Amino acid sequence: MKTNFINSVFASITLLLIAGCASMTQAPSTPPSATVSIHEWSAAYYGSAAGGKGTLYYHGRHHFSISGLGAGGMGAQKISATGKVYNLNRLSDFSGTYHGISQGLTLIEGKMHAKLTNQNGVTMYLAAETEGLASSMGAQAFEVNLTD
């Protein structure tokens, strides 16, 4: 009986976290400062690592690299994301360390959503198509650097 109670508590907490993550990763309805397109690979076993490249569309096209670490999740996946960027006032504000949350499930093909904010207040809201076998829900930190 005690085990059933503990399992029910953990299940309830998990559902609340998933619902909270879903609402936190939705972009505002206001026009974005810029948009991004990202292609990366991710692997996780409680901790996660990711790397890839992307394009920022802000007064022209600018390429960038992205690499990161996180907590939470399992599996491996290929990620193709697009997103909206807010609070970008200067191109130089885009590079930096982004922190945030992500949630998603990939069983062959899937979807993932993330909200990432850097030290300059720049925020990316990402929606991704994923391929592989993975689950993700947790904290992430990504280093983003303009390459041109």
Backbone bond lengths (Angstrom), bond angles and torsions (degrees), N, CA, C in turn:
res aa  C-N    CA-C-N  psi(-1)  N-CA   C-N-CA  omega(-1)  CA-C   N-CA-C  phi
1 M - - - 1.440 - - 1.525 110.77 -
2 K 1.326 115.91 -40.97 1.451 120.06 178.79 1.530 110.62 -64.46
3 T 1.329 117.01 -38.00 1.463 121.51 178.37 1.514 111.14 -64.76
4 N 1.332 118.07 -41.84 1.463 121.26 178.10 1.524 111.36 -61.93
5 F 1.318 116.85 -39.94 1.454 121.03 178.39 1.522 110.56 -63.68
6 I 1.321 117.11 -46.30 1.469 121.52 179.99 1.524 109.92 -62.65
7 N 1.341 118.13 -43.54 1.464 121.20 177.99 1.519 110.92 -61.87
8 S 1.326 117.59 -39.79 1.469 120.98 178.48 1.524 111.31 -64.65
9 V 1.323 116.70 -40.35 1.465 120.77 178.56 1.523 110.18 -63.75
10 F 1.340 117.54 -47.02 1.462 120.47 178.87 1.518 111.63 -62.35
11 A 1.319 118.50 -40.81 1.469 122.04 178.15 1.523 110.65 -62.83
12 S 1.323 117.43 -41.67 1.463 121.21 179.22 1.521 111.40 -65.22
13 I 1.319 117.05 -43.21 1.464 121.41 179.03 1.525 109.98 -63.03
14 T 1.327 117.34 -42.44 1.462 121.47 178.55 1.517 111.54 -60.33
15 L 1.330 117.44 -45.47 1.466 121.09 178.79 1.524 111.62 -62.31
16 L 1.329 117.19 -40.26 1.463 120.42 177.86 1.521 111.48 -65.17
17 L 1.335 117.07 -40.59 1.458 120.27 177.97 1.523 111.48 -64.32
18 I 1.326 117.37 -42.25 1.461 120.82 179.27 1.523 110.18 -63.17
19 A 1.326 117.56 -45.09 1.466 121.07 179.09 1.526 110.54 -62.69
20 G 1.311 117.39 -41.68 1.459 121.26 178.96 1.509 112.30 -65.15
21 C 1.331 117.42 -41.82 1.463 121.17 178.13 1.515 110.91 -64.09
22 A 1.322 117.97 -40.21 1.467 121.27 -178.66 1.521 110.77 -61.22
23 S 1.317 118.16 -43.86 1.464 119.90 -178.92 1.519 111.32 -73.64
24 M 1.310 119.05 -28.66 1.454 122.42 -177.95 1.523 112.15 -77.44
25 T 1.337 118.97 -17.42 1.459 121.10 -176.59 1.523 112.63 -101.45
26 Q 1.327 118.66 12.59 1.456 122.01 176.97 1.519 109.86 -93.79
27 A 1.348 114.88 131.35 1.467 120.81 -178.41 1.522 110.91 -70.85
28 P 1.342 116.71 150.74 1.467 120.36 174.71 1.529 110.34 -63.51
29 S 1.311 116.74 162.66 1.466 120.62 -179.93 1.529 112.51 -83.89
30 T 1.323 118.62 -3.01 1.462 122.01 178.99 1.537 109.85 -77.31
31 P 1.342 117.98 156.74 1.472 120.36 -179.87 1.530 111.35 -63.49
32 P 1.330 117.36 138.22 1.470 120.14 179.02 1.524 112.02 -77.50
33 S 1.321 116.16 162.73 1.464 122.42 174.64 1.521 110.83 -75.92
34 A 1.340 116.20 -31.07 1.461 122.21 -175.75 1.531 108.58 -161.69
35 T 1.332 115.49 176.23 1.467 121.21 173.87 1.526 108.46 -130.38
36 V 1.333 116.19 161.43 1.465 121.72 178.64 1.523 110.33 -135.47
37 S 1.312 113.87 157.43 1.461 123.37 171.16 1.522 105.88 -133.27
38 I 1.338 117.60 128.76 1.464 121.70 -174.20 1.528 109.72 -131.37
39 H 1.338 116.22 139.94 1.464 123.13 173.47 1.523 106.93 -128.36
40 E 1.347 116.24 121.99 1.459 119.27 -178.57 1.513 111.39 -150.20
41 W 1.333 114.73 168.19 1.456 123.61 173.59 1.514 107.72 -114.69
42 S 1.323 115.95 146.18 1.457 120.72 -179.77 1.523 109.18 -139.01
43 A 1.324 116.46 139.68 1.456 122.40 174.64 1.520 108.25 -133.60
44 A 1.334 116.13 140.95 1.464 119.20 -177.03 1.520 111.71 -146.60
45 Y 1.294 114.59 144.28 1.462 123.72 167.46 1.513 105.00 -147.80
46 Y 1.297 116.73 83.82 1.467 127.35 -172.18 1.526 111.26 70.37
47 G 1.317 118.08 -43.85 1.455 122.31 168.99 1.518 106.02 -104.50
48 S 1.334 117.67 161.59 1.457 119.22 -178.48 1.521 110.97 -136.57
49 A 1.332 115.11 155.95 1.462 122.52 175.02 1.517 107.52 -136.57
50 A 1.327 116.18 143.61 1.464 120.94 -178.57 1.518 109.59 -145.08
51 G 1.319 115.60 153.21 1.455 121.07 176.33 1.512 109.89 -155.76
52 G 1.325 116.20 149.88 1.451 119.31 178.89 1.507 112.11 175.77
53 K 1.338 114.35 -160.14 1.454 120.70 -178.50 1.515 108.81 -143.06
54 G 1.325 115.07 163.94 1.447 118.85 -178.84 1.508 112.26 -156.54
55 T 1.322 114.35 175.89 1.456 122.10 177.37 1.523 108.60 -128.40
56 L 1.316 115.28 130.21 1.461 123.16 175.59 1.519 107.42 -101.51
57 Y 1.326 116.84 129.42 1.461 122.58 176.51 1.524 108.30 -105.27
58 Y 1.339 114.89 92.15 1.465 122.73 -178.11 1.528 107.11 -144.30
59 H 1.306 117.99 103.72 1.469 122.00 -175.16 1.530 109.82 51.20
60 G 1.318 116.81 50.75 1.456 123.29 -176.49 1.522 110.15 113.18
61 R 1.326 115.51 -173.26 1.469 121.49 179.85 1.518 110.20 -103.22
62 H 1.328 115.52 135.36 1.461 121.49 179.01 1.527 107.64 -135.37
63 H 1.328 116.60 129.24 1.464 120.98 -179.25 1.525 109.81 -91.72
64 F 1.333 114.96 149.87 1.460 120.00 179.04 1.518 110.60 -146.82
65 S 1.333 114.79 159.22 1.468 121.24 173.03 1.517 107.64 -105.69
66 I 1.341 115.00 153.62 1.460 120.45 179.11 1.524 108.26 -139.17
67 S 1.318 116.66 132.99 1.464 121.77 175.36 1.521 107.51 -144.40
68 G 1.322 115.47 146.86 1.455 115.91 -176.02 1.505 115.09 -160.07
69 L 1.330 113.13 170.33 1.460 124.10 176.77 1.519 108.03 -132.07
70 G 1.311 115.95 155.21 1.451 118.66 179.28 1.508 112.16 -156.43
71 A 1.318 115.03 176.96 1.456 122.99 176.48 1.514 107.73 -122.54
72 G 1.313 116.18 136.83 1.456 120.90 178.88 1.509 111.46 98.72
73 G 1.315 115.50 142.40 1.457 121.54 175.41 1.514 113.30 109.65
74 M 1.323 115.28 166.35 1.457 123.64 178.09 1.511 108.99 -151.47
75 G 1.339 117.42 147.20 1.449 122.06 173.12 1.511 112.91 107.86
76 A 1.345 114.96 -168.19 1.459 122.25 179.06 1.518 108.24 -138.38
77 Q 1.328 115.60 144.72 1.454 119.04 -178.59 1.520 111.74 -155.27
78 K 1.323 114.68 153.46 1.459 123.60 171.37 1.525 105.48 -99.78
79 I 1.324 116.39 132.94 1.466 121.01 -173.51 1.529 109.54 -121.24
80 S 1.323 115.79 129.30 1.469 122.97 171.93 1.523 106.54 -121.15
81 A 1.331 115.96 109.42 1.469 120.37 -173.98 1.517 111.78 -119.64
82 T 1.305 114.75 149.90 1.460 122.44 168.34 1.515 106.67 -127.98
83 G 1.307 115.78 156.43 1.450 116.37 -179.28 1.509 113.70 -168.02
84 K 1.318 112.48 175.23 1.453 122.47 179.50 1.519 108.88 -109.37
85 V 1.331 115.23 142.92 1.457 121.83 -178.92 1.528 108.25 -116.04
86 Y 1.313 116.12 131.44 1.466 122.22 -179.01 1.526 110.00 -120.25
87 N 1.324 115.84 154.70 1.471 124.20 176.24 1.525 113.04 65.39
88 L 1.328 117.61 26.63 1.462 121.70 175.98 1.524 107.97 -95.22
89 N 1.333 115.69 106.88 1.462 121.14 -177.96 1.523 112.82 -102.68
90 R 1.340 116.93 -25.11 1.468 123.57 178.25 1.518 107.84 -139.33
91 L 1.312 117.19 144.71 1.463 121.58 179.38 1.528 110.98 -55.90
92 S 1.317 117.41 -38.59 1.472 121.35 -178.27 1.529 112.69 -63.89
93 D 1.329 118.52 -19.64 1.470 121.27 178.76 1.529 112.53 -75.73
94 F 1.344 117.56 -13.30 1.462 120.39 -175.59 1.530 112.49 -72.13
95 S 1.331 118.09 -42.62 1.468 121.28 -179.63 1.522 110.18 -66.87
96 G 1.329 115.54 149.51 1.453 119.98 176.47 1.509 112.14 146.40
97 T 1.307 114.73 -169.67 1.464 121.75 179.68 1.517 108.65 -98.10
98 Y 1.325 115.90 119.94 1.462 122.78 179.16 1.524 108.92 -100.29
99 H 1.317 116.24 135.47 1.464 123.03 176.37 1.518 107.53 -119.54
100 G 1.303 116.31 149.47 1.453 117.93 176.82 1.502 112.92 174.05
101 I 1.331 114.18 -162.11 1.452 121.86 -178.13 1.522 109.25 -126.17
102 S 1.323 114.32 153.41 1.459 118.93 174.77 1.516 108.06 -141.02
103 Q 1.327 114.86 159.08 1.458 120.56 175.55 1.511 108.34 -149.90
104 G 1.332 116.31 141.26 1.450 119.22 177.64 1.513 111.72 177.62
105 L 1.331 114.99 167.64 1.456 122.64 178.57 1.515 107.61 -142.80
106 T 1.341 116.06 129.63 1.453 121.55 178.83 1.521 108.85 -124.11
107 L 1.310 117.08 117.08 1.459 124.27 171.44 1.519 105.20 -124.68
108 I 1.293 117.52 90.71 1.453 127.31 -170.39 1.538 108.38 74.47
109 E 1.335 117.50 -65.46 1.463 122.12 174.87 1.520 108.07 -129.73
110 G 1.323 116.16 147.81 1.458 118.42 -179.50 1.511 111.87 -162.24
111 K 1.321 114.56 -165.90 1.458 122.15 -178.57 1.525 109.02 -135.12
112 M 1.328 114.99 153.70 1.452 121.16 178.20 1.523 107.89 -146.01
113 H 1.309 117.20 148.36 1.458 123.33 176.85 1.524 108.15 -130.00
114 A 1.328 116.07 144.09 1.463 119.96 179.97 1.529 110.11 -147.65
115 K 1.309 114.32 151.03 1.466 122.65 171.78 1.519 106.23 -127.08
116 L 1.343 116.33 122.36 1.457 121.81 -177.26 1.522 109.65 -128.41
117 T 1.334 117.43 135.75 1.468 122.57 -179.70 1.531 109.13 -129.86
118 N 1.347 116.70 136.46 1.460 119.12 178.69 1.525 111.93 -101.41
119 Q 1.334 115.02 -178.45 1.469 121.57 -175.62 1.526 112.53 -67.32
120 N 1.344 118.26 -15.42 1.463 121.93 178.84 1.525 112.14 -94.34
121 G 1.324 117.48 3.52 1.456 121.67 -179.46 1.515 114.28 85.12
122 V 1.347 117.46 4.01 1.460 121.42 177.28 1.524 108.14 -74.12
123 T 1.331 116.38 131.20 1.460 121.44 -177.44 1.525 110.39 -122.71
124 M 1.343 115.93 131.08 1.463 122.27 174.57 1.522 108.93 -109.66
125 Y 1.324 116.59 130.83 1.456 123.06 171.64 1.519 105.95 -108.93
126 L 1.332 117.50 116.07 1.457 121.88 -173.41 1.520 111.48 -114.28
127 A 1.323 115.36 141.34 1.466 123.23 170.56 1.520 105.59 -122.78
128 A 1.327 116.92 129.77 1.459 119.96 -172.83 1.523 112.43 -129.57
129 E 1.317 113.90 148.42 1.458 123.15 167.47 1.523 104.78 -99.08
130 T 1.323 117.03 134.21 1.454 120.86 -176.50 1.527 110.82 -124.15
131 E 1.336 115.61 152.94 1.456 122.49 174.93 1.517 107.62 -132.20
132 G 1.323 116.90 136.24 1.455 121.44 178.90 1.509 110.44 136.09
133 L 1.309 115.59 -149.54 1.455 122.67 178.37 1.519 106.78 -140.56
134 A 1.338 116.76 102.70 1.463 119.97 -174.91 1.518 111.10 -162.35
135 S 1.314 114.52 156.80 1.464 121.47 169.08 1.516 106.53 -128.67
136 S 1.318 116.15 144.70 1.459 119.63 178.03 1.509 109.54 -142.42
137 M 1.290 115.21 134.89 1.454 122.66 171.00 1.512 105.89 -165.23
138 G 1.293 116.11 105.91 1.443 117.68 -179.61 1.505 112.93 170.54
139 A 1.328 114.52 -170.86 1.454 122.24 -177.68 1.525 110.11 -83.23
140 Q 1.308 115.61 144.24 1.457 122.19 -178.83 1.522 109.56 -133.28
141 A 1.329 116.50 152.05 1.465 122.80 171.03 1.523 106.86 -137.37
142 F 1.345 116.82 125.18 1.453 122.44 -178.02 1.505 110.21 -125.05
143 E 1.329 115.74 138.43 1.449 122.15 173.09 1.528 106.95 -98.28
144 V 1.332 117.22 122.05 1.460 123.40 -178.37 1.530 107.44 -116.71
145 N 1.347 115.84 127.70 1.457 120.95 179.33 1.518 110.63 -133.70
146 L 1.329 117.09 127.70 1.452 121.23 174.27 1.528 108.87 -64.92
147 T 1.338 116.74 137.33 1.468 120.32 -177.53 1.521 112.50 -108.73
148 D 1.321 118.73 -7.41 1.475 120.64 176.60 1.512 110.77 -145.82
